[in-house]
Amino acid sequence: MICEQDLAIPLFAQEAMVKAVKDAGGEMDAVRVNADHSPFLSKPDAVVDYLRLAAGEKVAGEK
């Protein structure tokens, strides 16, 4: 999850981490969430949906 309101790890740094993994040959899907550094506290439903998707489950609102 790329947390758009994170003040601890700036957006550009989060995006760079995802890019570094992909450039190294790793597989990574990243979603953006309008949350701070602790989305499990401020956006728990978004975190649960993301984990369910990562586990292969279909969730409401998925295309």
C-alpha positions, 0 to 999 in steps of 0.5 A: 500500500502506498500511503499518500498522506504518510509523513514518515516515508514520503510518497516519492520514497514509497514509489521508489521502493516499489520500483526497486523491487520491480527493477530487481525482478520481483513481483509487486502490486501496489495500491494507493490509499489516502492514509497516513503512516498507519493505515491499519489504524486510520483505514482498517477496511482498506487494509483488510480489502487489500489483504483479501485481494492479495490472498486471491479473494474477490472483494466488493468494488473489485473490477 
